[in-house]
Amino acid sequence: MLDELKCEACHIDAMPLSDMEQQTLITELEGWQLLHRDGITQLEKVYKFKNFMQAWQFSNQIAELAEQEFHHPSILLEWGKVTVTWWSHSIKGLHKNDFICAAKCDQIIK
């Protein structure tokens, strides 16, 4: 399972995942979408909460996960929701690390 893996160092010369690899890995995730922004494929999910404080606490847990994995997402905190977007900046695309971290986000919420 993806949430049991650790991120590996992603160097600038690493290859982004192919479309087929992305489609295979996304089947292991629930509620995540593949989006294309400015020519870069990203992995995104919106989490909903009852209030701002719960959303804020979840955002902090995502930040802690990011530090542990040394892989950092975009986190948009709003009242009652948090949007988490993963992609590997150095390769301008998706790496297996993005899918690992997405799976770990879902484990935080359980």
C-alpha positions as CSV (number, residue, x, y, z in Angstrom):
1,M,0.0,0.0,0.0
2,L,1.2,3.5,-0.8
3,D,0.8,4.8,2.7
4,E,3.3,2.3,4.0
5,L,6.1,3.6,1.7
6,K,8.6,6.4,2.3
7,C,9.4,9.1,-0.2
8,E,12.7,8.7,-2.0
9,A,15.0,11.6,-2.9
10,C,13.7,13.1,-6.2
11,H,16.5,14.7,-8.2
12,I,16.1,17.2,-10.9
13,D,17.0,14.5,-13.5
14,A,14.3,12.1,-12.3
15,M,11.6,11.2,-14.8
16,P,8.0,12.2,-14.2
17,L,5.6,9.3,-14.1
18,S,4.0,8.4,-17.4
19,D,0.3,8.8,-18.0
20,M,-0.1,5.1,-17.6
21,E,1.8,5.0,-14.3
22,Q,-0.3,7.9,-13.0
23,Q,-3.5,6.2,-14.0
24,T,-2.4,3.0,-12.2
25,L,-1.4,4.7,-9.0
26,I,-4.5,6.9,-8.8
27,T,-6.7,3.8,-8.6
28,E,-5.1,3.2,-5.1
29,L,-6.4,6.6,-3.9
30,E,-9.9,7.7,-3.1
31,G,-11.2,11.1,-4.2
32,W,-8.0,12.4,-5.7
33,Q,-7.9,14.1,-9.1
34,L,-5.2,14.5,-11.7
35,L,-5.2,18.1,-12.8
36,H,-3.1,20.0,-15.4
37,R,-2.0,23.5,-14.5
38,D,0.4,25.5,-16.6
39,G,1.6,22.3,-18.3
40,I,2.2,20.5,-15.1
41,T,0.2,17.5,-13.9
42,Q,-0.8,17.7,-10.3
43,L,-2.6,15.5,-7.8
44,E,-5.3,17.3,-5.8
45,K,-8.1,16.6,-3.2
46,V,-10.5,18.8,-1.3
47,Y,-11.1,17.7,2.3
48,K,-14.2,19.0,4.1
49,F,-14.6,19.9,7.8
50,K,-17.2,21.2,10.1
51,N,-15.4,24.4,11.0
52,F,-12.2,26.4,10.5
53,M,-10.4,24.9,13.5
54,Q,-10.7,21.3,12.3
55,A,-9.5,22.4,8.9
56,W,-6.6,24.2,10.5
57,Q,-5.6,21.2,12.6
58,F,-5.7,19.0,9.5
59,S,-3.5,21.5,7.6
60,N,-1.0,21.4,10.5
61,Q,-0.9,17.6,10.3
62,I,-0.3,17.8,6.5
63,A,2.6,20.2,7.2
64,E,4.1,17.8,9.7
65,L,3.8,14.9,7.2
66,A,5.5,17.1,4.6
67,E,8.4,17.7,6.9
68,Q,8.7,14.1,7.8
69,E,8.8,13.0,4.1
70,F,10.7,16.1,3.0
71,H,8.2,16.6,0.3
72,H,5.9,19.6,0.4
73,P,2.5,20.2,-1.1
74,S,0.4,23.3,-1.8
75,I,-2.1,23.6,1.1
76,L,-5.1,25.9,0.7
77,L,-6.9,26.4,4.1
78,E,-10.4,27.8,4.0
79,W,-13.4,27.8,6.3
80,G,-14.5,24.1,6.5
81,K,-12.1,22.8,3.8
82,V,-8.5,22.2,2.9
83,T,-7.3,21.7,-0.6
84,V,-4.1,19.7,-0.8
85,T,-2.1,19.6,-4.1
86,W,0.9,17.4,-4.7
87,W,3.5,17.6,-7.5
88,S,7.2,17.4,-7.7
89,H,8.5,20.9,-8.4
90,S,12.0,19.7,-9.4
91,I,10.7,17.6,-12.3
92,K,7.6,19.7,-13.1
93,G,5.3,16.7,-12.8
94,L,4.3,13.7,-10.7
95,H,6.6,11.3,-9.0
96,K,5.7,8.3,-7.0
97,N,6.4,10.4,-3.9
98,D,3.3,12.5,-4.7
99,F,1.0,9.4,-4.6
100,I,2.7,8.2,-1.4
101,C,2.1,11.5,0.3
102,A,-1.5,11.7,-1.0
103,A,-2.2,8.2,0.5
104,K,-0.7,9.4,3.8
105,C,-3.0,12.4,3.8
106,D,-6.0,10.1,3.7
107,Q,-4.6,8.1,6.6
108,I,-4.5,11.3,8.7
109,I,-8.2,11.8,8.2
110,K,-9.2,8.3,9.3
